[in-house]
């Protein structure tokens, strides 16, 4: 999502940060360890929000599955959505928001 659409309402002082890769910074709760958002050094106008941390269901439907080459072999994807072994195209394409297109 666009970083301009996001703000912390409380608890920001409890955040810890970790560079999980060259450009990605994970922001997580220092109390329980929950991954809350990701920011991108090379694209500060965007943030990533893990869907599991939301209190309500997202309004958009999934469009596909990424990183399926590293999923557990016993997990079967049966919904018919496109499956990508790694990033589908570029990082920028994956991080597009509805306002980008």
Beta strands, then each sheet from edge to edge (+ up, - down):
strand 1: 15-19
strand 2: 24-29
strand 3: 35-40
strand 4: 47-48
strand 5: 64-65
strand 6: 82-83
sheet 1: 1+ 2- 3+ 4-
sheet 2: 5+ 6+
end
